[in-house]
Every structure is written in C-alpha cells, then in structure tokens.
C-alpha cells in the first residue's frame, strides 16, 4: 500500500515537473522574437540605426555567452529548481524594464532578459538528463516544440496586439511577460518537492575535459551557426519582407509562420531521435533545407510564404538537434551540464555577432542580397559540420 502511494506521488511529481519544464521552455524565445515585428516602431521611437537596432537582438546572445559558463556552478550551490525559479523572476523583471519607454531601459532590460534566459537554457538539458535519462531526445524535442511554438505565436500577434491595444509598442512587447509569470507559478511546487542541492552539477574535473574535447567544439559550432542564422532572421526578416513590399502585419505574420514551421520538425523528430543509430542525415538535411529557403527568397520573393516555411523548418530541426546533442553526446549528467555551459558560451558568442553583422552588411550594401547570400553559405558550412557532429560518439565515455 505504501509502495503504491509512493509510486502515485512520484508519477504526479513527474507530470508536474514536465509541465513546469514545458512552460519554462515556452518563455525562453518569445521575449526575444516578439521584438522583431515591432522593431520598426521601436527604431522610430528612439531614432535607432540598423546596427543599433540589431544590437537589441545581439545583447541577449552576448548575455547567453557570458552567463552560461556560471549557470551550472550556481545551480550546484543553490539547487536546480531554485535557480530556475529565480531565472523566471529575473526574466519577468527584464521584460518589464525593457518596456519602460526609455532608451536606457530598453537596452538594460534586454541584457537582463538575456541573462535570465541563459541560465534556463543551460539548466533545462541537465534537468532532463538527471530526471528523465531514458527520454532525453524525446523530451528535448518536446521542450523545443514548446519554445518554438510560443516564439512563433508571440511574433504573429505582436503587431495585431499593438494595433488592438492602441497603447504603443511597449504594451505589446510587455505582454510577453505573461509566459514566464505562468511558468513561475507552475514552478512553485518544485521548490517544496526537491532538495536544495544538485550534486550532479559540480563542474571541476569534467568541465576541464569538455573544453579539450574536439566533439564538444563541434557541438558548440553547430549551435553557434544555427543561432547566428536563426537570430539574424528573427531580427531582420520583417524588415526584409517589408522592403520587398509586404505590410508590417503580413511581415509579422510571416515572421511567426517561420518560427511555427520549426514546430513541425519537433513533432517529426520526437519519435525518431531516440531510435536513430546516429543523426548524420538529419544534421545535414536541416541546414540544406534552410539554404534552399534563403536562395528561394532571393530568386522568387513572390513565393515568400513557401521559402520562409522551408527556412523555418530547417532551422527548427537544427535547433532541436543543437539542444539534443548536449544530452546525446555527453556520457553522464555531470558532463551534460559542463557541455551545455561550454557549448552555449561559445555558440552564443558566435551567434551574438549575427544580427548586428547582418544589419551592417545591409547598411553597407544597400540591399538584403548580400546578407541572404552570407547566411546561405553558412547553412552549407553547417551541412558539412553535421556529417561529423551527427556521428554516434560520447564525450567522457
């Protein structure tokens, strides 16, 4: 009887934990992607140039790179659940500050948002490896699906919400705080149910070995190229489409369409990843599909919905793989935590230059042709890298 009651409680806790993880994941991209469709009114409010506006997408990525290496150590000291809850509270605060209506608050709030997301980015894969070791790939696809879907919906509704509220972009941009607020409320039971320690997250010895492992650098490079291209598109796709003649509402809708397209690979990969002998073919095909979408936007812009969808599918699959590689290429949870921090530090440092660099290329060339060609070439480089990082190997095995 006692055993049966314990099993029920354990099952209920697992379900509650999963719901908390998915709601937290839903909060990790929407605060960034909601800015893209509103970037033009934000630029107009503060008279920002292209590079300064690109910095609004770049700053969170710099924060990812700076904060990520410390997240595992902080969680080891204070506990995974408590640190994740603190990250959600910090995220809510950052969104509120960003929408305060001054240039200083805009950039400070953006940095706070990036720092909070960085912590959760690192700790969620480690949490999955610790509590659901037999289902890492499947659950990674689930939380990536939640993240991508929320990001797409936030983009799609940003402009209509701005127009409906009639209170200017700060209200529309601030409304995205509802996501981490809901996640924080759902996460409260975890603070009571779990201990304050997280013994699997000490990073001393494994951390050193991860930085010397060539496979870890390949994981970081794949993540970095994915995020370079993906966040450049998040920052500039609405502007690209508006320059081609689309309205701001249609550009925002296609911006959301691109991200929702990334949900399809999550659904398809969930049953496949765990059973694949390796991930080479999908690691190659994903960026290849994105390259096709970028070339299509250049060659036949009239079919933008098709090309945006193809690009979004490819990037969505690559993002899921980048996240899954942390668990799939690590021999244990301790190495997964170290690899997560290391790969996100290096990967997001590379990604951080994307939006600003692409904005600079557009400003210097006077068109979006050169930026689109550069991103297509990087997709092709990812195809080659995917054939290596996709092989079934383990760091620390």
C-alpha positions as CSV (number, residue, x, y, z in Angstrom):
1,X,0.0,0.0,0.0
2,X,2.8,2.4,1.0
3,X,4.7,1.5,-2.2
4,X,1.6,2.1,-4.3
5,X,1.1,5.6,-2.7
6,X,4.8,6.4,-3.3
7,X,4.5,5.5,-6.9
8,X,1.4,7.6,-7.4
9,X,3.2,10.6,-5.8
10,X,6.3,10.0,-7.9
11,X,4.2,9.9,-11.0
12,X,2.3,13.0,-10.1
13,X,5.6,14.8,-9.4
14,X,7.0,13.7,-12.8
15,X,3.9,15.1,-14.6
16,X,4.1,18.3,-12.6
17,X,7.8,18.6,-13.3
18,X,7.2,18.1,-17.1
19,X,4.5,20.7,-17.2
20,X,6.9,23.1,-15.4
21,X,9.7,22.3,-17.9
22,X,7.5,22.9,-20.9
23,X,6.1,26.2,-19.6
24,X,9.6,27.4,-18.8
25,X,10.7,26.4,-22.3
26,X,7.8,28.4,-23.8
27,X,9.3,31.5,-22.1
28,X,12.8,31.2,-23.5
29,X,12.4,32.6,-27.0
30,X,9.2,34.6,-27.1
31,X,10.6,37.6,-25.2
32,X,13.3,37.9,-28.0
33,X,11.2,37.0,-31.1
34,X,8.3,39.4,-30.2
35,X,10.7,42.3,-30.8
36,X,11.3,41.5,-34.5
37,X,7.9,42.6,-35.9
38,X,7.9,45.7,-33.6
39,X,11.5,46.7,-34.5
40,X,10.5,49.4,-36.9
41,X,8.3,51.3,-34.4
42,X,11.0,50.8,-31.7
43,X,13.6,52.3,-34.1
44,X,11.3,55.2,-34.9
45,X,10.7,55.9,-31.2
46,X,14.4,56.2,-30.4
47,X,15.8,57.1,-33.9
48,X,18.0,53.9,-33.9
49,X,20.1,53.0,-36.9
50,X,20.3,49.5,-38.3
51,X,23.3,48.4,-36.2
52,X,21.9,49.9,-33.0
53,X,18.6,48.1,-33.6
54,X,20.4,44.8,-34.4
55,X,22.1,45.2,-31.0
56,X,18.7,44.6,-29.4
57,X,18.8,41.0,-30.7
58,X,22.6,40.7,-30.2
59,X,22.7,41.8,-26.5
60,X,20.7,38.7,-25.2
61,X,23.1,36.5,-27.1
62,X,26.1,38.2,-25.5
63,X,24.4,37.6,-22.2
64,X,24.0,33.9,-23.1
65,X,27.7,33.7,-23.8
66,X,28.8,35.5,-20.6
67,X,26.4,33.9,-18.2
68,X,26.2,30.3,-19.5
69,X,29.5,29.1,-18.0
70,X,28.4,30.1,-14.5
71,X,24.9,28.6,-14.5
72,X,25.9,25.0,-13.6
73,X,28.0,26.1,-10.7
74,X,25.3,28.4,-9.3
75,X,22.7,25.5,-9.6
76,X,25.2,23.1,-7.9
77,X,25.3,25.5,-4.9
78,X,21.6,26.6,-4.6
79,X,19.7,23.7,-6.4
80,X,18.4,23.4,-10.0
81,X,14.8,24.2,-9.1
82,X,15.5,27.3,-7.1
83,X,17.9,28.7,-9.7
84,X,15.4,28.1,-12.5
85,X,12.6,29.8,-10.5
86,X,15.0,32.8,-9.8
87,X,15.7,32.9,-13.6
88,X,11.9,33.2,-14.3
89,X,11.5,36.0,-11.8
90,X,14.5,37.8,-13.4
91,X,13.0,37.3,-16.8
92,X,9.7,38.9,-15.8
93,X,11.7,41.9,-14.3
94,X,13.7,42.3,-17.5
95,X,10.6,42.3,-19.7
96,X,9.1,45.0,-17.5
97,X,12.2,47.2,-17.6
98,X,12.6,46.8,-21.4
99,X,9.0,48.2,-21.9
100,X,9.6,51.2,-19.5
101,X,9.8,53.6,-22.5
102,X,13.4,54.9,-22.4
103,X,16.5,54.0,-24.4
104,X,18.5,53.1,-21.3
105,X,15.7,50.9,-20.0
106,X,15.3,49.3,-23.5
107,X,19.0,48.1,-23.5
108,X,19.3,47.3,-19.8
109,X,16.0,45.2,-19.8
110,X,17.3,43.4,-22.9
111,X,20.5,42.4,-21.1
112,X,18.5,41.2,-18.1
113,X,16.2,39.1,-20.3
114,X,19.3,37.5,-22.0
115,X,20.9,36.7,-18.6
116,X,17.8,35.1,-17.3
117,X,17.2,33.0,-20.4
118,X,20.9,31.9,-20.4
119,X,20.6,30.3,-17.0
120,X,17.4,28.3,-18.0
121,X,19.0,27.4,-21.4
122,X,21.9,25.7,-19.6
123,X,19.9,24.0,-16.8
124,X,16.9,22.5,-18.7
125,X,19.0,19.9,-20.6
126,X,20.8,19.0,-17.4
127,X,17.4,18.6,-15.6
128,X,16.2,16.3,-18.3
129,X,19.4,14.2,-18.2
130,X,19.0,13.9,-14.4
131,X,15.3,13.1,-14.0
132,X,14.5,11.6,-17.4
133,X,17.7,9.9,-18.6
134,X,15.9,7.3,-20.8
135,X,13.9,10.0,-22.6
136,X,16.4,12.8,-23.3
137,X,15.9,13.1,-27.0
138,X,12.1,12.8,-26.9
139,X,11.7,15.4,-24.1
140,X,14.3,17.7,-25.7
141,X,12.1,17.7,-28.8
142,X,9.0,18.4,-26.6
143,X,10.5,21.4,-24.9
144,X,11.9,22.7,-28.2
145,X,8.4,22.4,-29.6
146,X,7.0,24.5,-26.7
147,X,9.8,27.1,-27.2
148,X,9.3,27.3,-30.9
149,X,5.5,27.4,-30.8
150,X,5.4,30.2,-28.2
151,X,8.1,32.2,-30.1
152,X,6.1,31.9,-33.3
153,X,2.8,32.9,-31.7
154,X,4.5,35.9,-30.0
155,X,5.8,37.1,-33.3
156,X,2.5,36.6,-35.1
157,X,0.4,38.5,-32.6
158,X,2.8,41.3,-31.8
159,X,1.6,43.8,-34.4
160,X,-2.1,42.9,-34.2
161,X,-1.9,43.3,-30.4
162,X,-0.1,46.6,-30.8
163,X,-2.8,47.8,-33.1
164,X,-5.7,46.5,-30.9
165,X,-4.4,47.9,-27.7
166,X,-3.6,51.3,-29.2
167,X,-1.1,52.0,-26.4
168,X,2.1,51.8,-28.4
169,X,4.7,49.0,-28.7
170,X,5.8,49.0,-25.0
171,X,2.4,47.4,-24.0
172,X,2.5,44.8,-26.8
173,X,6.2,44.0,-26.0
174,X,5.5,43.9,-22.3
175,X,2.6,41.4,-22.6
176,X,5.0,38.6,-23.3
177,X,5.8,38.6,-19.5
178,X,2.6,36.6,-19.1
179,X,4.5,33.5,-20.2
180,X,7.3,33.5,-17.6
181,X,4.7,34.6,-15.0
182,X,2.6,31.5,-15.7
183,X,5.8,29.3,-15.7
184,X,6.9,30.8,-12.3
185,X,3.6,30.0,-10.7
186,X,3.6,26.4,-12.1
187,X,7.2,26.0,-10.9
188,X,6.5,26.9,-7.2
189,X,5.7,23.3,-6.2
190,X,9.2,22.2,-7.3
191,X,10.7,24.5,-4.6
192,X,9.0,22.4,-2.0
193,X,9.3,18.9,-3.6
194,X,13.0,19.0,-4.4
195,X,16.1,19.3,-2.2
196,X,18.2,22.4,-2.3
197,X,21.3,20.5,-3.5
198,X,22.2,19.4,-7.0
199,X,25.2,17.1,-6.6
200,X,25.4,16.1,-10.2
201,X,26.3,19.6,-11.3
202,X,29.8,20.0,-10.0
203,X,31.9,21.1,-12.9
204,X,35.5,20.9,-11.8
205,X,37.1,17.9,-13.5
206,X,34.6,17.2,-16.3
207,X,34.5,21.0,-17.1
208,X,38.2,21.0,-17.9
209,X,37.9,17.9,-20.1
210,X,34.9,19.2,-22.1
211,X,36.9,22.3,-23.2
212,X,39.6,20.0,-24.6
213,X,37.2,17.7,-26.4
214,X,37.0,18.3,-30.2
215,X,33.5,16.8,-30.3
216,X,32.4,19.5,-27.7
217,X,33.7,22.2,-30.0
218,X,31.8,20.7,-32.9
219,X,28.6,20.7,-30.8
220,X,29.3,24.4,-30.0
221,X,30.0,25.3,-33.6
222,X,26.8,23.6,-34.8
223,X,24.8,25.5,-32.1
224,X,26.7,28.8,-32.9
225,X,26.0,28.6,-36.7
226,X,22.4,27.7,-36.1
227,X,21.8,30.6,-33.7
228,X,23.8,33.0,-35.9
229,X,21.5,32.4,-38.8
230,X,18.3,31.9,-36.8
231,X,18.6,35.1,-34.7
232,X,19.7,37.1,-37.7
233,X,16.4,36.0,-39.3
234,X,14.5,36.8,-36.1
235,X,15.9,40.3,-36.1
236,X,15.6,41.2,-39.7
237,X,13.1,39.0,-41.6
238,X,10.2,41.5,-41.0
239,X,12.4,44.3,-42.4
240,X,13.4,42.2,-45.4
241,X,9.8,41.4,-46.2
242,X,8.7,45.0,-45.7
243,X,11.4,46.2,-48.0
244,X,10.1,43.7,-50.6
245,X,6.7,45.3,-50.4
246,X,4.8,43.5,-47.6
247,X,2.8,45.3,-44.9
248,X,4.0,45.3,-41.3
249,X,1.2,43.0,-40.3
250,X,1.9,40.5,-43.1
251,X,5.6,40.6,-42.4
252,X,4.9,39.9,-38.7
253,X,2.6,37.1,-39.6
254,X,5.3,35.5,-41.9
255,X,7.8,36.1,-39.1
256,X,5.6,33.9,-36.8
257,X,5.0,31.5,-39.7
258,X,8.8,31.0,-40.0
259,X,9.0,30.0,-36.3
260,X,5.9,27.9,-36.3
261,X,7.3,26.0,-39.2
262,X,10.1,24.9,-36.8
263,X,7.5,23.1,-34.7
264,X,7.0,20.5,-37.5
265,X,10.5,19.0,-37.1
266,X,9.9,18.8,-33.4
267,X,6.8,16.6,-34.0
268,X,8.6,14.5,-36.6
269,X,11.8,14.1,-34.7
270,X,10.3,13.2,-31.3
271,X,9.6,9.5,-32.3
272,X,12.8,9.3,-34.4
273,X,15.7,10.7,-32.5
274,X,15.8,8.1,-29.8
275,X,15.8,5.3,-32.4
276,X,18.3,6.7,-34.8
277,X,21.7,5.0,-34.8
278,X,23.1,8.4,-35.4
279,X,21.9,11.9,-36.5
280,X,24.2,12.5,-39.6
281,X,21.5,12.6,-42.3
282,X,19.2,15.0,-40.4
283,X,22.1,17.2,-39.3
284,X,22.9,17.5,-43.0
285,X,19.4,17.9,-44.4
286,X,18.2,20.5,-41.9
287,X,20.6,23.4,-42.9
288,X,20.3,22.3,-46.5
289,X,16.6,23.0,-46.4
290,X,17.2,26.4,-44.8
291,X,19.7,27.2,-47.5
292,X,17.1,26.4,-50.1
293,X,14.6,28.8,-48.4
294,X,17.2,31.6,-48.4
295,X,18.0,31.1,-52.1
296,X,14.3,31.0,-52.9
297,X,13.7,34.3,-51.1
298,X,16.4,35.8,-53.4
299,X,15.3,34.2,-56.6
300,X,11.5,34.2,-56.3
301,X,10.4,36.6,-53.5
302,X,6.8,36.3,-54.7
303,X,6.7,32.8,-53.1
304,X,7.9,34.2,-49.7
305,X,5.5,32.1,-47.6
306,X,6.9,28.9,-49.1
307,X,10.6,29.9,-48.7
308,X,10.0,31.3,-45.2
309,X,8.3,28.0,-44.2
310,X,11.3,25.9,-45.6
311,X,13.8,28.1,-43.8
312,X,11.9,27.8,-40.6
313,X,11.6,24.0,-40.8
314,X,15.3,23.7,-41.4
315,X,16.3,26.0,-38.6
316,X,13.8,24.4,-36.3
317,X,15.3,20.9,-36.9
318,X,18.8,22.3,-36.5
319,X,17.9,24.0,-33.2
320,X,16.4,20.8,-31.8
321,X,19.5,18.9,-32.8
322,X,21.7,21.5,-31.2
323,X,19.9,21.1,-27.9
324,X,19.7,17.3,-28.2
325,X,23.4,17.0,-28.9
326,X,24.1,18.2,-25.3
327,X,22.4,15.1,-23.9
328,X,23.2,12.7,-26.8
329,X,26.9,13.4,-26.9
330,X,27.5,13.5,-23.1
331,X,28.3,10.3,-21.2
332,X,26.5,11.5,-18.0
333,X,24.6,14.3,-16.4
334,X,27.7,16.0,-15.0
335,X,29.3,16.2,-18.4
336,X,26.0,17.3,-19.9
337,X,25.9,20.3,-17.6
338,X,29.5,21.2,-18.5
339,X,28.9,20.7,-22.2
340,X,25.7,22.7,-22.0
341,X,27.5,25.7,-20.4
342,X,30.6,25.4,-22.7
343,X,28.6,24.9,-26.0
344,X,26.2,27.8,-25.2
345,X,29.1,30.1,-24.2
346,X,31.0,29.5,-27.4
347,X,27.9,29.0,-29.6
348,X,26.1,32.1,-28.5
349,X,29.3,34.2,-28.6
350,X,29.5,33.3,-32.3
351,X,25.7,33.9,-32.7
352,X,25.9,37.3,-31.0
353,X,27.5,39.0,-33.9
354,X,24.8,37.8,-36.3
355,X,22.0,40.4,-36.1
356,X,24.5,43.4,-35.9
357,X,26.7,42.0,-38.6
358,X,23.8,41.3,-40.9
359,X,22.5,44.8,-40.2
360,X,25.9,46.2,-41.1
361,X,26.0,44.2,-44.3
362,X,22.6,45.6,-45.3
363,X,23.6,49.1,-44.4
364,X,26.9,49.0,-46.4
365,X,25.5,47.2,-49.5
366,X,22.1,48.9,-49.6
367,X,20.1,45.7,-50.1
368,X,19.4,42.4,-48.5
369,X,21.0,40.3,-51.2
370,X,24.5,40.1,-49.6
371,X,23.2,39.2,-46.1
372,X,21.0,36.5,-47.5
373,X,23.9,35.0,-49.6
374,X,26.1,35.0,-46.5
375,X,23.5,33.2,-44.4
376,X,23.0,30.6,-47.3
377,X,26.8,30.0,-47.4
378,X,26.8,29.4,-43.6
379,X,24.0,26.9,-44.0
380,X,26.1,25.0,-46.5
381,X,29.0,25.0,-43.9
382,X,26.6,23.6,-41.4
383,X,25.8,20.7,-43.8
384,X,29.5,19.6,-43.7
385,X,29.7,20.0,-39.9
386,X,26.5,18.0,-39.5
387,X,28.1,14.9,-41.1
388,X,30.7,14.9,-38.3
389,X,28.8,16.0,-35.2
390,X,26.0,13.7,-36.1
391,X,28.0,10.6,-35.6
392,X,27.2,8.5,-32.5
393,X,30.0,9.3,-30.1
394,X,30.2,10.4,-26.5
395,X,32.4,12.9,-24.6
396,X,33.8,11.2,-21.5
397,X,32.8,7.7,-22.5
